[in-house]
Amino acid sequence: MSADGDTGMSGRHQHALRLAGLTRRFGRRWALRGIDLEVSRGTVLAVLGANGTGKTTLLRILGTLLRPTAGRAEVLGANVTKHPDRVRRLTAMMTPRGYAYDELTGLENLRFAARMGGGAGDASAHRTALARVGLEEAGDLPVRAYSTGMRRRLELARLGLRSPDLVLLDEPFASLDEAGVELVQESIARWRDAGATVLIASHRLAQAGRHANRTVYIEHGRIVEGGPVAGTTHP
Amino acid sequence: MSELARRASAILWKDLVTELRTRQGFSAMLSFAALVLFLFSFAIGPDTELLRRLAGGLLWVAIVFTGTLSLGRAFQSEEVAGGVRLLRLYPDDTRAIYLGKLAANLVLLAVLELVLWPAAAILFQVDLLPHALGLSLVAALGTFGFSTIGTFFSALTVHLRARELLLPLLLFPALIPVILGAVNATDGLLLGDPMGRLGGWVRLLGAYDVILFVVCLWIFPVVLEE
């Protein structure tokens, strides 16, 4: 396979992710220092590490929100820098802040996401997606009336509209009550069962490791440990 | 409908619904525009001939000042929602973002101008009706040029701390051909065109609009890069 390996046929790629020397610098600060990583399709990978170690930067590069300073990253054979549109079609991402418009209702936010190419477009599919995350009663309320936890649930419903090949979850359990955490876990299991690759960036193995079959631990922008969940020595 | 048009219309719909529900922004814009026109009118005084001669220029200055307020808000709603770059998470040609925002700005400015032009006609004592068609064309071309480059610079400055200051600093020099064309074409229609320059100004406006649109659309994806 060529360096970029862009065949455009995701089915031909055994690896969901191939990262080589992936580096990102913000001014003088190195967020990632030469990450090398290969992740097979269908893997649920817990990306662990303390706050500020580079987990979010890694996910933002894979989600095409950020360009690497150096190195290469491929998502199912598509180079994130050279073919970001192709990567976006394969990827769904949950960000820590969430992504919703305050003046629109929950349903309208899903409608907007669907029209932007984020998945199924009919109203019944949107109501089902909201019901799945426990927001059926709040669907017609403006998002400005939502609590932080409800916003996270709405984010989960937005991701549920699509069937992505790669799911990037950045601190997916933050601000959620126990029922909300359980919803995230169910979603992860559903994506895993559908054959998607899931990356969970978190600082808690207990939550991120439940459905994970592999972990990497990042420290100061470098992977310092990687392997099966059972062998992980970090908390 | 093409994918690009569908996504651009989604952004247009979202921005207009947001504007309708908040209303504060548009109401403030309208009040500001009226205030600018009144101030010009009071500053010049009761000299009706002078008011009539300056009407085109004053009106376009009011449109540009007020429109700049609107442009400053164009990408702010994205920042509140989680960041304009998050729009890029959708599998999309990012030009749809530009086209949707441009369309929303055009609609808002068009509504504003539906009030501003008659208000200026009353304050500056000019008769718009005999030239309604020509003035509509000039208004459309001027507004399109303004919104085209304004939307672009609005996206460019959204992440900057001093964006309120930087937006007009970047925008106004680039707008000079639009303002020159729009003001002179408006004057030509309202005051008469003995030198036959009206067609030239309209052509300048049209050509500059096309160039601006193509260039802004082409380089817009780079603006959203982090």
HADDOCK unambig.tbl for C-alpha pairs under 7 A between the chains (distance, minus, plus):
assign (segid A and resid 63 and name CA) (segid B and resid 89 and name CA) 6.92 0.50 0.50
assign (segid A and resid 65 and name CA) (segid B and resid 85 and name CA) 6.47 0.50 0.50
assign (segid A and resid 66 and name CA) (segid B and resid 226 and name CA) 5.61 0.50 0.50
assign (segid A and resid 67 and name CA) (segid B and resid 226 and name CA) 6.88 0.50 0.50
assign (segid A and resid 85 and name CA) (segid B and resid 91 and name CA) 5.71 0.50 0.50
assign (segid A and resid 85 and name CA) (segid B and resid 92 and name CA) 6.34 0.50 0.50
assign (segid A and resid 88 and name CA) (segid B and resid 89 and name CA) 6.18 0.50 0.50
assign (segid A and resid 88 and name CA) (segid B and resid 90 and name CA) 6.27 0.50 0.50
assign (segid A and resid 88 and name CA) (segid B and resid 91 and name CA) 4.65 0.50 0.50
assign (segid A and resid 89 and name CA) (segid B and resid 91 and name CA) 4.71 0.50 0.50
assign (segid A and resid 97 and name CA) (segid B and resid 82 and name CA) 6.28 0.50 0.50
assign (segid A and resid 98 and name CA) (segid B and resid 82 and name CA) 6.40 0.50 0.50
assign (segid A and resid 99 and name CA) (segid B and resid 81 and name CA) 5.52 0.50 0.50
assign (segid A and resid 99 and name CA) (segid B and resid 82 and name CA) 5.06 0.50 0.50
assign (segid A and resid 100 and name CA) (segid B and resid 81 and name CA) 5.06 0.50 0.50
assign (segid A and resid 101 and name CA) (segid B and resid 81 and name CA) 4.95 0.50 0.50
assign (segid A and resid 102 and name CA) (segid B and resid 81 and name CA) 6.90 0.50 0.50
assign (segid A and resid 103 and name CA) (segid B and resid 18 and name CA) 5.58 0.50 0.50
assign (segid A and resid 103 and name CA) (segid B and resid 21 and name CA) 6.79 0.50 0.50
assign (segid A and resid 104 and name CA) (segid B and resid 18 and name CA) 6.87 0.50 0.50
assign (segid A and resid 112 and name CA) (segid B and resid 10 and name CA) 6.15 0.50 0.50
assign (segid A and resid 115 and name CA) (segid B and resid 6 and name CA) 6.84 0.50 0.50
assign (segid A and resid 115 and name CA) (segid B and resid 7 and name CA) 6.12 0.50 0.50
assign (segid A and resid 115 and name CA) (segid B and resid 10 and name CA) 6.02 0.50 0.50
assign (segid A and resid 116 and name CA) (segid B and resid 7 and name CA) 4.92 0.50 0.50
assign (segid A and resid 116 and name CA) (segid B and resid 10 and name CA) 6.53 0.50 0.50
assign (segid A and resid 116 and name CA) (segid B and resid 90 and name CA) 6.36 0.50 0.50
assign (segid A and resid 117 and name CA) (segid B and resid 90 and name CA) 6.13 0.50 0.50
assign (segid A and resid 117 and name CA) (segid B and resid 91 and name CA) 6.18 0.50 0.50
assign (segid A and resid 118 and name CA) (segid B and resid 90 and name CA) 6.05 0.50 0.50
